Amino acid sequence: MTTTGRRPLIGVSTYLESRTRWGAWELPTALLPAGYPRLVQRAGGIAALLPPDDPAHAAATVARLDGVVIAGGPDVDPARYGEARDPRTGPPAEARDTWELALIEAALATGTPLLGICRGMQLLNVALGGTLVQHIDGHAETPGVFGHHTVKPVPGTRYAEAVPEETSVPTFHHQAVDRLGRGLLPSAYAADGTVEAVEAEGSEWLLGVQWHPEMGEDLRVMEALVGAAPEPPLLKRRTG
């Protein structure tokens, strides 16, 4: 949290589903598992949900935020990184890909702290020119059930500064980073060599994790994002 005690506003991208049922209703829905906003709140931030929108509005949206989270979800369309679709790759989510890529671009352009979770890490890698492995075994168990495995931080990285020890994390994914995007370096690995976290070289606060911190009790990754939120200029003038 900032030194003024102000709770940073953290935007979290959402799913967009054509039909969702709850109670007597079945309607198109923008939704997000509650673990995401709860994680932001427990880490000291205020969560704002960012359903897919016109990408032309991404810069104005990010300008109002102190940090951005690109949430987990469906597979990234392989056309985004110039590859043919593997039969095991899920159907495209064009509106979400387009919106979240625009959010990433806006965050990068302004230096807004950005955290990518699972799909969010993969999309961040693709946004910076990287590619994905379209299917790996051993990182997803029963459909709809999260597993756990350990990840080991790379010493000297931003991730290792937040989480210095080897840690068991909640995981559910069948794709992974292949060629790293521009300016990214790996900051954690699984035992099988899968890249489990990436971050920006240099001082820019940009981190992607392949697991799902919103499904666990470890707040440190989200606390690092919330802690990186800039102090508002007006408050800087008053306290400077």
C-alpha positions in Angstrom: 0.0 0.0 0.0 1.2 3.6 -0.6 2.7 5.6 2.3 -0.4 7.7 2.5 -2.6 4.8 3.4 -4.7 5.2 0.2 -6.0 1.8 -1.2 -4.8 1.5 -4.8 -7.4 0.8 -7.5 -6.5 -2.4 -9.3 -8.4 -3.3 -12.5 -9.0 -7.0 -13.2 -10.0 -8.3 -16.6 -13.0 -10.6 -16.8 -14.6 -13.4 -18.9 -17.4 -12.7 -21.3 -19.8 -15.6 -21.7 -22.7 -15.9 -24.1 -25.0 -17.7 -21.7 -24.8 -18.1 -17.9 -27.5 -19.5 -15.6 -28.1 -18.3 -12.1 -31.4 -18.6 -10.2 -34.2 -18.1 -12.7 -31.9 -16.2 -15.1 -30.0 -17.2 -18.2 -28.3 -14.3 -19.9 -25.0 -13.1 -21.5 -22.6 -12.4 -18.6 -19.3 -10.7 -17.8 -18.0 -12.7 -14.9 -14.9 -13.4 -12.8 -14.2 -16.0 -10.0 -14.5 -14.2 -6.7 -11.0 -15.3 -5.7 -9.6 -12.5 -7.9 -11.2 -9.5 -6.3 -10.8 -11.1 -2.8 -7.1 -11.4 -3.4 -6.8 -7.8 -4.5 -8.8 -6.7 -1.4 -6.8 -8.9 1.0 -3.6 -7.4 -0.4 -4.8 -3.9 0.4 -6.3 -2.8 -2.9 -9.7 -2.0 -4.4 -10.8 -4.3 -7.2 -12.5 -2.9 -10.3 -13.7 -5.4 -12.9 -12.8 -4.7 -16.6 -15.1 -6.7 -18.9 -14.2 -6.7 -22.6 -14.7 -3.3 -24.2 -13.8 -1.3 -27.3 -9.9 -1.5 -27.4 -9.9 2.2 -28.2 -11.0 2.8 -24.6 -8.1 0.8 -23.1 -5.7 3.8 -22.6 -8.4 5.9 -20.9 -9.3 2.9 -18.7 -5.7 2.2 -17.6 -5.2 6.0 -17.0 -7.7 5.7 -14.1 -6.1 2.7 -12.5 -3.1 2.2 -10.2 -2.5 -1.4 -11.4 -3.8 -4.0 -13.9 -4.4 -7.7 -13.5 -4.9 -9.8 -16.6 -6.8 -12.8 -15.3 -6.8 -16.5 -16.2 -9.2 -17.9 -18.7 -9.4 -19.5 -22.2 -6.5 -20.3 -24.5 -5.0 -17.5 -26.5 -5.8 -17.7 -30.2 -2.6 -19.2 -31.8 -3.1 -16.8 -34.8 -2.0 -14.1 -32.4 1.5 -15.6 -32.4 1.5 -16.9 -35.9 0.9 -20.6 -35.4 -1.7 -23.1 -36.6 -4.2 -24.3 -34.0 -3.3 -27.6 -32.2 -6.4 -29.8 -32.0 -6.1 -29.6 -28.2 -6.3 -25.8 -28.1 -9.6 -24.4 -27.0 -11.9 -22.2 -29.1 -10.8 -18.6 -29.6 -12.0 -15.7 -27.3 -11.6 -12.9 -29.8 -13.2 -10.1 -27.9 -11.2 -10.9 -24.8 -7.9 -11.3 -26.6 -8.4 -8.0 -28.3 -9.4 -6.1 -25.1 -6.7 -7.6 -22.9 -4.0 -7.0 -25.5 -5.1 -3.4 -25.6 -4.9 -3.2 -21.8 -1.4 -4.6 -21.8 -0.3 -2.2 -24.5 -1.7 0.7 -22.5 -0.1 -0.4 -19.2 3.3 -0.9 -20.9 3.0 2.6 -22.5 2.3 4.3 -19.2 4.4 2.1 -16.9 1.3 1.1 -15.0 2.2 -2.0 -12.8 0.8 -5.1 -14.5 0.3 -8.7 -13.2 -0.6 -11.5 -15.6 -2.2 -14.7 -14.1 -2.1 -18.0 -16.1 -3.6 -16.9 -19.4 -2.6 -13.4 -18.5 1.0 -14.4 -18.3 0.7 -16.2 -21.7 -1.0 -13.2 -23.3 1.6 -10.8 -21.9 4.3 -13.0 -23.5 2.4 -13.0 -26.9 1.9 -9.2 -26.7 5.7 -8.8 -26.6 6.3 -11.1 -29.6 6.7 -14.4 -27.8 5.1 -17.8 -28.5 3.3 -20.5 -26.6 3.6 -24.3 -26.2 0.0 -25.3 -27.1 -0.1 -28.4 -24.9 1.9 -29.8 -22.1 1.0 -32.7 -19.7 1.2 -32.7 -16.0 0.0 -29.2 -15.1 -3.7 -29.8 -15.1 -5.5 -32.6 -13.3 -9.3 -33.4 -13.3 -11.2 -30.8 -15.3 -12.3 -28.0 -13.1 -10.0 -29.1 -10.2 -6.9 -27.2 -9.3 -3.7 -29.2 -8.5 -0.5 -28.1 -6.8 3.1 -28.3 -7.7 6.3 -26.4 -6.6 7.9 -23.5 -8.3 11.4 -22.3 -7.7 12.3 -18.6 -8.0 15.3 -17.4 -10.0 17.6 -15.5 -7.6 17.9 -11.8 -8.1 14.5 -11.4 -9.8 11.6 -9.3 -8.8 9.6 -12.4 -8.1 12.3 -13.8 -5.9 12.4 -10.6 -4.0 8.7 -11.1 -3.2 8.8 -14.9 -2.7 12.4 -16.0 -2.1 11.7 -19.7 -1.3 10.5 -22.6 -3.3 6.7 -22.7 -3.0 3.8 -25.0 -3.7 1.2 -23.2 -5.8 -2.3 -23.8 -7.1 -2.2 -24.7 -10.8 -4.4 -25.6 -13.7 -3.1 -25.0 -17.3 -2.2 -27.0 -20.4 -0.3 -24.3 -22.3 3.0 -22.6 -21.4 5.5 -20.0 -22.5 7.7 -21.2 -25.4 9.9 -18.4 -26.9 10.1 -15.4 -24.5 8.8 -12.0 -25.6 10.9 -8.9 -26.0 12.4 -7.7 -22.7 11.1 -10.6 -20.6 13.2 -12.9 -18.5 12.1 -16.1 -16.6 11.8 -15.6 -12.8 10.5 -19.0 -11.7 10.5 -22.6 -13.0 8.6 -25.8 -12.3 10.6 -29.0 -11.6 10.0 -30.1 -15.2 11.6 -26.9 -16.6 8.3 -25.1 -17.5 8.6 -21.4 -17.1 6.3 -20.5 -14.2 6.9 -16.7 -14.0 8.2 -14.0 -16.2 9.0 -10.4 -15.6 10.4 -7.3 -17.3 14.1 -6.6 -17.4 15.0 -3.4 -15.6 12.9 -1.3 -13.2 9.5 -1.6 -14.9 6.9 -3.5 -12.6 5.7 -6.2 -14.9 5.2 -9.8 -13.7 3.4 -12.9 -15.0 2.8 -16.1 -13.1 1.6 -19.3 -14.6 -0.3 -20.5 -11.5 -3.4 -19.1 -9.7 -2.6 -17.1 -6.6 -6.3 -16.3 -6.2 -6.9 -19.9 -5.3 -4.4 -20.0 -2.5 -3.5 -18.2 0.8 -0.2 -16.6 -0.3 -0.8 -12.9 -0.8 2.8 -11.9 -1.6 2.5 -11.6 -5.4 -0.6 -9.4 -5.2 0.9 -7.5 -2.3 3.9 -6.7 -4.5 1.6 -5.4 -7.3 -0.4 -3.3 -4.8 2.8 -2.0 -3.2 4.1 -0.9 -6.6 1.1 1.4 -7.2 2.3 5.0 -7.7 1.4 7.7 -5.1 -1.1 10.2 -6.5 0.6 13.4 -7.8 -1.7 15.6 -5.6 -0.7 13.7 -2.4 3.0 13.8 -3.5 2.7 17.6 -3.7 1.1 17.9 -0.2 3.6 15.6 1.5 6.7 16.5 -0.5 
